[in-house]
């Protein structure tokens, strides 16, 4: 039985160690904890039950005499008993083999009791560390007493601040505001109560502010902060804009046993990036997976658990790093609900999952599009705003989607109405699968077709999932699973670039990798020119602080989605976008230039430059002569 026992014990030990390494340092997948604990249980059971099969086990007192204050150890005996004088091989060689089996494969050998205790302790340790990653944060930090304030959307005349105050003894909360250059505070609001219904959050709105002005706010419950309003739309300062974009954060990953369980390691890189920007960042555009409710696995599906996940993120000490008091605006993605969610807005667990997103993020997000359903019961979760030289449409690619289309069900006729009811759950609508639902789709198309003011040269579309179909893993969860709807949107993007004199940029996340993609206009001259930069561009970046995949999942499959760059590695990826007026002889006709920088673990890994469409003799653009194939 000994060889078979050695094999089983060795396999159980190896699975425990490799599984723990993968779980703690590579990917916190939901299968790993059960595999690690099961393998460790099998290992310890066999080692304990069949201890005599591995030699005579010394007691702990005999093995560690100094620990138990014994002056005499049995080390001499245990060492001598490991010699095999009848074997032809040198004794030293056999000892080395036994030590290797014990340390590497975890197979006990009580003749080498020091190493046996070490290897057993190692397996127990990695199992406990794996459980620590899963349970320490939820067990120690429910965040019920958490109070904080954070900046939401800020424009040139107003600012939104989210406050959480659960202690009724601190109510009412008096709200004070002043320009940073002045000393006198003005009382601007009084919050009489916060409710359990909103998890004790309250959106504070400052209005009637001066453009391009630094302000400080102070709350009577010892919270406060600073912000700067955006420049007036017609001012010279409004021709420039700097902001950040990324997605996906998970506390204490890669795992560090000595770190705070709520520490977000990627934030230290973001703090470094904020110091390196050519001008202060106006906001962070965060594209989903703010929480990972189902990673490693879902501990509960109640509304209270979803709320506690948001509280734990906001309780992280990493928010205190330098530079982090900038506005954050958010889209929704699947891990705030459930992985690859396509269940619509009525199916469980969406109602419980959407509650904290509404209160913590949507309540201080940018305004809704003009045509979007509004009112306290609609809880619309897609947004639209303009800041400086750019306008933005932030899509919700989860709440309104149906199941993705199959290759056979793809619809090529985009002249039909798209696509069914926003309350559809997992079934395709009458006209086919939809990611956006009819109201959101029409709002997006209206955004793309609406001319901008004279100083706005960029249209940004924010998507929590990649727009390109070039990802060959989980493609159906991206826009690659909704190609018919994507085609209609892409046609509208080409129209905007050709007729409105703007550049269209898609910003996305979700993949834990970075890719830059160009969508060329369907023109014979463009297809034959591989050096051209015409057409909408997508920059898909993530994670801000999470795992990355060690295998490659991105591949260009045709000439519709042209790959520009692909960077899969790095636990922290962040995109910075800087827009400024065009200068220099080579850009004499361009209105504006954009610089995109990819930061991987705090270092610039890739840069890309784009010009806005050119002016032509006072006309809006010379691109209106382009003809797009249909």
N, C-alpha and C positions, 0 to 999 in steps of 0.2 A: 504493500500500500504506500510505502514511503515515496517512490517516484511520482505516483499519481497525486499524493498529498502535496508534495513539493510543487507540482505543476499548478494545482488549484490555488494554493496559497500565493504562489508567485503571480498568477494572473490577477487574483483579487487585489494584491498589493499594487501591481502595475496600473490597473484600472483606477484605483483610488488616487494614485499620485498623478498620473497623466490627466485624469479627469479633473482633478483639483487645479492643476496648472492651466489647463484649457479654460476652466471656468473662471479662475481668478485673474488671469492675465490675457486671455485671448478673446473669449466670447461668453457672456453670462447667460447661456442658453438654459431653457427651463428643464431640459432633460438631465442636466449635469448633477444637480443636488441629489436627486433620488438615486442616480447611478453611483455617485461618490459614497453616499451613506450606506447603500446596500452592499457595495464592494467592501467597504471598511467593516461592516458588520459581519460579513462572511469571513473576512480575514481574521478578525479578532476572535470569532467563535472557533474557528479551526485551530488557531494558535493556542487558545486556552484549552479546548477540549482534547487536543492531541499533542499537548506540550511534551510528553515523554518521547514522542516520535522524533523530536529534534534534539535529543540529548537530555542530560540531567540538568534541570533548571535550578540555578542558585536562587536563594531568597534575595529580596531586595537588600536586606541587612548584610548578607554576605557579598552581594555584588557591589554595593556602595557603602563600604565601611566608614568612610569619612563623613558621609551624610548622616549616618546613624551613630557617629562617634565611637565606632569600634576601632581598636588599634590593629586588629588582625584581619586581613582580608583573605579571601579564598582564591585570589587571582592566580597564585602559583599553581594551585591544583587545577583550576579551569584551563590554564594555558597548557599545562603538561598533558592533560587528558585529551587535548586536541591532536596529539602526535600519533601517527600511525606508523609504528616502527616496523611492521611486517610488510608495508607497501614498498614497492620498488621506487616510487617517486620521492623526490626530496620533500621533507616535511614542510619546508617554507613555501614550496609551490602549492601544496594542498591547502595550506592556511590562507594563502592569497585567494585561491579559488573560492573557498568558503566565505571569506570576507566579502568578495565581490557578489556572490549570490545573496548574501544577507543585506548588504547596503543597497545594491541596485535593484534586486528583484524582491527584497523583503522576506526572503525565506529564512526563518529563525535557525540558529545554530547555537545551542546553549554552551557549546565548548568555547564559543566566542561571545560570551554573554554581554560584553560591553556594546558591541555592534548590534547585537540582537535587540537590546533595550533601546538603542538609538533608532533602529529602523521601525520598531513598533511605535515609539514615541512620534516619529515623523509622520506615520500614517494617521495616527490620532490627531496630530497637530493640523495637517492639511484638511482633514475632515471638519475640525472645529473652525478653521478659518473660512471654509466654504459656508458653513452655517452662519458664521458671523456676518459675511457679506449679505446673506439673505435676511437675517432677522434683527441685527443690532439696531439698524435705523428705525424700522417700524416698532420695535419693542421699547426703545428708549425715547423716541421723539414722535409723539403723536401731534405736536404742534397746537394743541387746544388752547394754550395760553400765549401763543405767538402773537405779537403785535409788530407791525411794520408799515412802512409806506414805500411805494415805488412809483416811478414815473411811467405814465402811459403816453398817449399821443399828445404832441405839442405842435401847434401851428404858429402863425405870426401874431395872433391875438388871443389865444387861449391855451390852456394846459390842463391835462387830466392827471390826477394823482389818485392811486388806490390806497386806502388806509384799511388796516385791520385792527380792530380794538375789541377784544372779547371781555374785558373787565368793566362791569357796569359802574364801578367806583370811579373810573376815569371819565365818565360821561357827565355832562355834555363835553364834547371836545371843541375847543375854540380854535379857529383857523386864522392864522395871520400871514400876511404877505408883504413884501417890500422889494423894490429894486435893490440889487446887491450893492449899488453905489451909494445908497442912502442908509440912514440909521433908524428912521422912524418906521415902526410896523403899523400896518392897517388891519383891523379885524374885518375879515371878508366873509366868514361863514361860521356857523355853529351847528355841530352835529349832535342832535339830542339823543339819538339812540342808534345802536347797531343791532341787527337781528340774527337769530340762528338761521332764519330762512335764507340769508345770504352768506352764511358762515362768518358773520360778524365783519364783513367787508363793507366799505362805503366808498363810492367814487366821488371824489372832490373835483369840482370843475372851477378853474380860475378863468374868468372872462374879462374882456375889455383891457387886455394887456397891450403894451407897446411892442412893435416889431423889433427884432434883433436886439433884445434887451435881456440882461442877466437878472434873474429874480431868485430870492430865497423865500422859502415858506417854513413856517413853524407851527406845530400843533401843541396844544396844552398837555398832551399825554407824553411829552418828551420826544416826539418824532419830528422830523424835519428834513429839508434837503434844498437843493438848488436846481435851477434849470435855465435854459436860454431859449427865448422864443425865436421862431424862424424869421428870416428877413422878409420885408414887405415884397409881395410878388413883383412889383415893378422896379424894385431897387437893383443897383449894381451887384449887391451882395447875393441876391437871389439867383444870379447866374451860376453860382457854384453850390455844390452839395457833396457831402461825404457821409457815408453810412456803412454799416456792417450787415452781413447776412450769414446765417448758418442754421443748423437744426440739430436736434438730438442730444440730450444730456442725461447722464446717469451718474448718481453720486458714488464716489469712491471706486471708480473703475478707470484704468486698471487698479486692482485692489492693492491697498497699502494697509497692513494691519495696524500701523502706528498713526494713520490719518484719522481725522474726525470722520465718522461714518456718513456724514452729510456733505463732506468736502467734494467740490466739483473741480477736478484737477485741470480741466481745460480752461477754467476761468483765469488761471494764472497766465496762460498764454494770451488770452484775450486782453488782460490788463497790460501786457507787454505791447500788444498790437496797438491799443488805444494811445499809448505814449508815442508810437512811431508814425502815426498818420500825419499827412501834410496839413490838415486842419481838423479841429475837433469833430468827432462823429455826431451827427444830428440824431441818430437813432440806431437801434438794433432791430432789424427785420428778422424775427425768429420764425422759422418755417415748420414748426411742428415737432412732436415728440418731446415736449417739455417735461412730461413724466413718462415713465415706463411702468404702467400699472401691471403689465403681464410679464415683466422681466425681472428676475428669473422666472417667476410664475405669479399668477394672480392670487393674492391672499384673501381677497374678498371682492364682491361685486356690488357692495352697498354704496349708496351715495356718500356716506360718512367716510368710507375708505378712499374713494376717489378724492374727496376733499383733503384727507390727511396726506395724500401723495403730493398735492400742490403745496400744502403747508410745509412739508419736509423740504421741498426744494427751496422755498423762500426762507426757511430757517437755516440754510447752509451758511457757515461762516465765510464762504468764498465771496459772497456779495459785498463784503467789506473791503475787498481788494481795491487799489487805487483806480479811479476812472469809471467805476461801475454805475455811478448815478447818472445814467443816460436813459432816455426813453426806450422802452421795449414795446414793440407791437407784435402781435402773434396771429398765426394761422393754426388751424386744428389739423392733427393727423391721427394715424391709427392707434399708436400706443397710448394716447390719451383716452382711448376707448377699448380696442382689442386689436390684435395683429391682423392686418389686411382687412380691416372693417369695411363691409359693403352691405350692411343691414338696414340702411335708411335711418330716419330720425325718430322712429317709434319703437323699434325693436330693442329689447334688452340686450346689453346693458347701456345703450345710448342715453336714455333719460338720466340715469345716475351719473354717467360720465360727462354729459354736457353741462350739468349744473355748475361744477366749479369752473369750467372754462368760461361760462357766461359771467360768473361773478368776479373771477380773478383776472380775466384777460379781456373778454369782449366788452365789459363795462367801461374800460378806459382805452379801447382801441379807436382807430380812426372812424369817421362817419360812414354811414351806409351809402351805397350808390343811390342816385336820385330815384330810380325805378324800383328799388328793393322794398319788399313788404316791411313795414315799420309798426311799432307798437309794442307794449309790454309782453304780449303773448306770442309774438312771432319769433323772437330770439334769432333774428337773421345773423348769420356768422360769416358773411363776406363783406368786404369793405373797400372804400375808394377814397383817395385823397391826392392832393397836389402839393408838392413842396419844392420851391425853387425851380430849377429847370426840368423837373420830372413830375409825371403823374403816375399813380400806382393803383392797381386793382389787385386786391388780396383775395384769392379764391378759397372757398371751402371745398376740398375735393373728397370729403368723407360723408358729410351729413346727408347729401342729396343724391348720392350715387346708387346705381343699381349694380347687379352682378356684371362683370365685364363681358364683352362680346367674344364669341369664338371666331375662328378664321372664316367659318362658313356663314356666320351671321353678320359679318361686316357689311355695312351699308355704304354704297358708293354714291347714291343719289342724295346730295345734301340740299336739294331744293325742297325736300319734304320738311314739315315741321319737326322740330326736335324738342324734347323727347318725352312725353309722359309727365307724370305727377311727381312733385318733389317729395311726396310722402311714400313713394314706392320703396319697398324694402329690398328683397333679394331678387325680385322678378324684373325682367326687362320690360320696358314700356311698349306701347303700341308701335312706336317707330324705331325702337332699338335701344340698346344700352346707353346710359348717360352717366357721366361723372358729376355733372353740375346741376342737373335738373333744369326745367324750362325757364324759370324766373332768373336764376343766376346766369344761365347761358345768354339770355337776352340782355341782361345787364352788362355782361362782359363784352358782347358784340357791340353794344351801344358805346361802351367806353372806347373800344378800338376804332370805331367809325366816327367819333366826335372830334372835330378839329380842336387843337389846343391854342392857348394864347400865344402871342408872338415870342415870349421868352421860354416857352416849354418845348424842348426838342427831344424828349425821351419819354416813352411809355413803358413802364415796368409792369409785368404780370407775375404775381407771386403764386407759386403752386407748391403745395406740400409734397407732391410726388413729381418725379421727372417727367418732362414733356416729351423728351426723345424716346424712341422705341429701341434705342441701341443697347439698353441693358438686357442681357440674355438670361437673367435670373430674376424671377418674380416679375416678369414683364407685364403680365396681365393686371397686376396691381398698380402699375403706372399708367400713363396715357397710352402706352402700347397696347393696353386692353380696351381702349375706347377710340380706335382709329377713325371712325366715322365722325364722331364729334370733334376730334382733334383736327381733322381735315377742314371742317368748317371754320374753326377758330384760326387755324394757320392761314387760310385764305383771307380772313379778315385782317390778320397781322400783315400779310403781304400788301393788302390794299392800303393799310395805314401808312406803311413805309413808302408806297408808290404815290399816294395821293395827298397825304397830310403833311409831308415833310418832317416826319419824326422817325426815330429809331425805336424798334420794339425789342425789349430785353426780357427774357423769361428767367426768373430766379426760382430755384427749386432746392429741395433737400431730400431727406429720407434714406438715401442709398448707403450712407457711411463711406462714401467715396466721392471723389470730385471728377467731374467731366465738363468740358466746354464743347458746345455743339452749335453749328450754324445750319440754318434751314434756307437753302438758296431759293430765290425766285425761280419759277419754272420757265426760264427763258433759254433759248438756244445759246445766246452769247454768254450767259452766266454759267451754264452747265459746262461749257468748253473752257472756262477760265478758272482754274483751281486756285489762283491767287486772289480772287475777288473776295471782298468781305461783305457783299450785299446780302440782305436777308436778315430776318430775326435771329438773335443769338440766345442761347441758354447757358447759364452758369449754375450747375447743380453742385451744392457743397454740403458736407456734413461728414462726421459728426462734430459738434463743438466739444463734446467730452463723452466719448463712448468707445466701443470696439470698432475695429475695421476688419474687413474680410481678407484673409491671406491668399485667396484665390481670385482670379480675374473674371469679372462678370460683364464687362463692357466690350462691345464689338460693333463696328460699323457694318451694316448689312446691305445698304444700298446708297444711292446718291441723294436721297431725300434729307437725311440727317448726317451732316458732314462733321466728323469728329475733329476737334481742334486740339484737345489736350485731355489726358486721363491720368489722374494721380490717385491710386487706390489706398496707399499706405498712410498711416498717421492717425493717432487717437484724437487729435484735435485739429480740425480744419475750419477755417474761417475765411470768408471773402470780404474784402473791402472795396468799395466803389467810390471813386472820386471823379466828379464832373466839374469842369471849369470852362470858361470861354476859350475858344480856339485862338491860338496865336501862332505866328511863324508864317513864312512865305508858302510853305508846302500846304498850309491849311487856310489859305487866304479866303476861300469861299465857304469853309465850314463854320457853323455857328458855335458848336460846342464839342468838346472831346471828353471821352470817358476812359478812365484807367481802372482796370480790374486787377486786383492782386489776390492771389491765393496764398494764405498763410497756413503752413503745416507745422504744428508744434511750435508756433511762435516765430517761424522763419519764412520769408518769402520764397515760395517754391515755383511760382509762375506769374507772369504779367502779360496783360493783353490790352491793346489800345483800339478804340473805335472813335470815328468821327460821326457827328450827326449829319443828316443829309445836307448837301451843299445848296447855297443860294445861287440864283441865276438871273442876273439882271433885274433884281427887285421882285422876281416871282417868288412864290412860297417855296418852291423846290423845282429842280429840274427832273425829278423822278416821276412826275405825273405823266410822262410820255411812255413809261414802262407799260407793257401789256403782259398780263399774267395769263398763262394757258389755263383753260377750263376744260 
